[in-house]
Amino acid sequence: MRKKIVAGNWKMNKTFSEADELVSDIMDKLEQIELDRNVQVIVCPPFPYLEMCTDYANDSYFAVGAQNVSDQERGAYTGEVSAEMLKSLELVDYCIVGHSERRAYYGETDAIVAAKVNQLLAHEITPIVCCGEVLEEREANRQFDVVRRQITDGLFHLTPEQFNGIVIAYEPVWAIGTGKTATPEQAQEMHAFIRNLINEKYGENIAQETTILYGGSCKPSNAKELFANPDVDGGLIGGASLKADDFIAIAQAF
């Protein structure tokens, strides 16, 4: 059975004290509920709060992920954080790469995404690899071409064994922070398309084992309907992950 994942991407939000309060609240609420045993909750805070979050994660109610990583191993790259550094924190098990904001604001290409994936896998950290189209591409009916290119150029250099170590997140960029959400039918259509791409490259077994998340304005009011789709295995949650009640409610949608 594919792992179900609810990952909270805090982006550039919260002071240290606010982050401490949020992760403590998430921990308390997780202790009080019983989630499906196949559901993995992940918290992805800003870099300065990773170690604090791993202290809470010692109790194993949730995993910790980073929001980004360098495409370089080490060296004179001021301001960058390497996969080796993340691994040295011991409990950072996941890392988001290729997020639409990194692509749009920092010019990250599919080649850079591929290099970051390589770095993470070399240090046994699971990449959560984002793909998705902007509004203009959706309106031009190019969404499938865009996602095919991002996955082919960013991931299909991997061996089958390496590919088994990744998670994919489909994020319709036009639905992030806009209040718009892809319909459950649109989400399922793209997730099924992605799974078929994987099947064509690596075969049915790997395609069926790959966790594919939805990442576009998922919230408590629509999570259950989105997650009911056969190819939607959870969510990469933005704004709703900044409120413990909302985040836990999404995790309970399974």
N, C-alpha and C positions, 0 to 999 in steps of 0.2 A: 504494500500500500504506500502511495506517495505521501511524503511528509507534508502536512498542512502548516503554513507559516503565517503569522501576523507580525510584521516588522514595523516598528515605529521609527520614522525618520524625523528627528527633531529639527533638522536643518540648523540655521544659525539663530537659535532661540534659547532663552533662559540664562539667568545668572547662575553662579555656582550654587547659591542657597536655594534658588528656585528649582534647579535641576535635582538637587539632593531631596527636596520635598517631593518632587514628582516621582522620582524612582522609588522612594520610600513608600509613597502612596500606591504605586503600581505593585510593589512587593506585597504590601499588606492586603490588597484586594485579591491578588493571586492566591495568597494563603487561605482566603476565605471561600474560594470557589473550587469546583472540580471541573477542569477542562478535559476534553477528549485527550487521551494519552498520546495521540498522534499529532497533536497541535503544538508547535514550537512558537513561543513568544520571544521576540527579539527587540531589544532597545538599542537604537543607534543615536547616541548623543554626540555633541561636538567633541573634538579631540581633547580639550582640557578636562572633560568630565569622564573620560573612558575608565580611568583607574578607579574613580569613585563608584562607577556603575558596576565594575567587576567585583568590587567588595560585596555589593548586594547579591550579585549573581553567584557568589560562592554557595548560596543555598539552593541553586539550580532551578528556581522557579522560572527563570528566563535566561536567555543568552544575550551576549553583548556583541554589537557590530559597530564598525567605523563607517563614516559617511564617504570616505575617499581614501586613496592611497597613491603614492608616487609610482610612476612607471619605471623608476630607476632603483637599482639595488641599494646604493649608498653614494655619498660624495658631496660635492659642492653645489647643493641644490637648496638654497636658503628658503626656509618656510615649508619644505616638503616633509612628509612623514612616510617612512618606508614600511613595506610589509614585514620586514625583519623586526622593526620597532614594535609594530602591532603585535606580532607573535610573542615578543618578549614580555608583554603584559599578561600572557598565559591564558586569560579567559576571554580574549577577543577572538570569537570564532567565525565571524562574518564580516563582510565589507561591501558596501554599495559601490558600484562602478558604472560609469556611463549614464549617470542621471541626466535628464534633459537639461537641468540647470547648469551642469558642468559642460555639457555640449554647447549650450547656447551662450553662456557668459564667459567661458574660459577656452572655447575653441577646441574642445576635445574631439578628436576624430575616432573613427572605428579602429584605426591602427594603434592609437594611444590606449583605447579601451582594451584591445587585445594584449598589449604589453602589461597593463595593470592586472589583467586576469592571470597572465603568466607569473607575475610576481607573487600574487596571492596564493596560487596553487603551489608554487615552489616552497611556500612557508606554511602550507596546510591550513589556510584560511579560506573559507567558502565565499566565493564572489557571488553577490546578488547583482546580476548584470541587467541593466535597464535598456529597453528599446521602446520606440514609439514615434508616432507622427505628430507634426504640428497641424494647426487648423487648416492652413492652406493646402497641405498635402492630403488631408482627409477630404476636403471639399473638391479636390481635383481627382479623387478616387485613386490616389497613389499610395495609400497607407500600406498596402501589402508589399509593394516594391520597396518602400523605405524600410520596413521591418525585415524583409528578406535580406537586404543589403547589410543592415546593422548586425544581424545574427551571423550571416555568412562571413563577413569581413572581421567581425569581432570575436567569433567563437569557433568557427569551423576549421581552424588550424589545430584544434585540440585532438588528442587521441580519444578513443572511446572511454578509456579509464579516466582521463582528465575531465572529460565532459560530464561524467557521473558525479563530479565534485562541484557542480555549479547549480545556482538557482537563477531563473530568469524572471524579470518583472516587466510586464507590458504596461507602459504608461502612455495613454493618449494625452499628449502634451496639452491639447486644447481643454482638457478636463482637470488640470491641476491648478488649484487655487482660484478657479473661476466660478465655482458653484455648479458647473456643468458636470455631468457624469455620463459616461458611455452607458447605454442601456445594457441590461444583462445579455441581450441578444448580440449586441456589438462586441461586448467583452468576450463572450463565448466564441464568437466567430473568429476573432483574432487569436485567442488562445489555442483554438483548434488548428488554425493555420500554422502557428508556431510549432505545435506538437507534430504536425505533418512534416514540416521542414526538418525537424530533428529525426523523424522516422526515415525520411529520404536519405539523410546523411549517415545516421548511426544505427538505424534499425528500430523495430517496434519496441523491443525490451527497454532500451535506453529512453526512447520517447515516452513510454508509459511511466518510467521511473522519475522523469524530470519534473521538478516542482516549478510551476509557472504562476506567478502572483499578478494580481491586478493592482495598478498604482495610479488611480485617478479619482480623487475626491471620494474615497470610500469612507463611510460613516455608519454609525449604529443603525440609522434608518434604512440603509440599502445593503448592508453587508450580507445579511442572510440570503437575500435574493441573488446577489452576485455570486456568493460562495456555493449556491445550489447548482451552478453550472458544472457539468462534468469535467471541464478542463481548467476551471479556475480553482487554484489550490491555496488561496489565501490572498493577503493584501500587503502592499508596501504603503503604509499609512503616513500621511503628512500631518496636516493640521489637527486631526482628531487624536493623534498620538500625544499631543501636548496636554490633554486632559485625561487623567487616569480613568475616570468613569467611562468616558467614550471609548478609550483604547481597550479596556477590559470587555466592554460590551461587544466590541467588534470581535475580539478573540472568542467570546461565547457564542458568536453567530453560527459556529459549526455545530 
